[in-house]
């Protein structure tokens, strides 16, 4: 009974207001595999918490809370070393306290021989970390004492081809992850926010109808021919087909096929804090267009992301007054699904039961 009460006390609120709080007991994208070099330590901030990301010299990634419990110095400012048994550990730059990559303290150099102390009982928080398809994910538990392994692996994406990413772009939005997510999935803003000649304009709007279906911890706009007013697809030639998928907490990808060729554009939204969200856009492809047009494609992707960022900043002018937001069907149905997915995820974690996807298959119609 006490364990159940403790579990409920640690569980995040399931009815948190939109734009506040974070999902827990779930994988968050943290970095590209190539960002983490053996023996190097990096400081990140995830969900308002300082996190040390590292890769030991054997190539394994790890994540620890980036605060030494002694005097609060960031462990990432220290160095990676090894214990007598060969196990890797992180040495604090202040007093040399060392912590194994599982979070257990390995040594306190200032102790003298007759000062008995079980240093192994001292710990820093360990975050389970895993690599998948060249990406590093960190599991953030609602329980800061969680020391096990996540019940599921990190997500896997289709179309990761072509010998590594062709494009990578990063940006930080001054927004809570909720606003960043619904801003990027919004299907009606394109003709107004993105008006490049090679993409589309407000004058090219027409009625659209797209089929959606539930997917693992999210939903998908099922594979279809791109809209005729989306001119950028023309550079791929042939007859492209595209599928767009969203998965909580903040993963959105578009998988385009042109015959046997593929393009995967993955957007990862990682909450830094309540008011900042890091956006990482990654593109893989084996399409020959990237051999010749990569600089132009990269410039277009950067322009898109920065236009979205500028709109987020403009939106913040209104959000600082904490207004009620008006959601409409069908253009805002994806935003509503996102909120339902978040609510169900939190409730299922709190109740200790399997997640049940609340999204139902539907055809949504809007004009853009």
Phi, psi and omega in degrees: 000317179297321179297319179297317180295319179295320180298317180293325180293328182278339186292141178291152179298134183275344183246030180300145182294144178305133181091009179220147177076174183222159172282146177235173183058051184202156179279136173242137173294134183241322185193166168279148178304322181293344178286337185257113181262143179306131178084355182257148180243141181232142176261129176232166171234123180232125179055035179080007181246138177284127184232129173271126173249136180211168174227122180286174186288348173274355176098000183273134179275153177210162180217133179227158172295131189271050177218120175289131182289351180284295183227020171071015176292145177290124180295333180295343177277356178271216182215160176273131179225191181223148177274175182300330180275004178090353181289140179288149176211161180253129181259124179293138182286348187273305183230009174078010175303139183242139182232129175293163183289354172269002177098346183284139177290134181257332183196147171235099188301334184285349178288138175262170192304324184265011178262093183287128178202130178276088185294337181295343178281347178272133184220154164251155183295133174257135174252122175303133180231146181211151175254140178209121176056038179079014180238148178250126179243147177237132178271122179254111181271152174290337181261111180297346178266002181302127184228017181262204177248144180302149182285354181214154179282166176294162183295155177238140186243146177282156171078017176279090188225175170086020174071039178107166182299140174274329181219142172221129178224143182229147178200151175249122176271139175276068184203153170295151183303327180300314181290325177295318181297306185291334176292321182281332180270350182301121184274353189255355185274343187310308183295346183255323182271324182245095185243030177298148182298330184273359180249285180190174178218169180299333182286344184264014184294146173205166181292140179230150175222120183233141178272136178236153177213155178291145173228176183304115179055031180182213182204167182222142163276111191296157188306134185203169173285137179299154179299144183296335181271008175262085191293334185299333179295341183298332182292342180278344180066188177057212180236085183292148172235142184227147174229135181241127186234142172237141177220134176292150010276337181187058180238123180227128180222149175241123180248114182251133174241137173230094189064237179269354180275153183224150171225127175240121175248111183250127175247120180252124178252119183240117180291124175274313180206188178296337186239006180221137179228127178273129179252126175238121181249126186230134180235128170247150176191149169247018181279134182297342178303330182286344176288327187250330188248011184306315180299324180286320178296318180297318179296320178294318179296319178297319180298317179302309185296320181287328174294320175297319178297320178296322179291324175300315179298321178293318179299326181300333178299326177273324184293336182292348175266003177053054181282160169287140183257138183259115180257136181238156170265148359263352185298331181254012182296323180297322177296322178293320177299318179303315180295322178293321178297316178299315182296315181293322179299312181296318180295319181294323177293318181295320183275351180068038182233173180289145175291135178242114183296121182277353183284136176246146180303140182199157170254119182258144181234137176202173180242127177201000000 
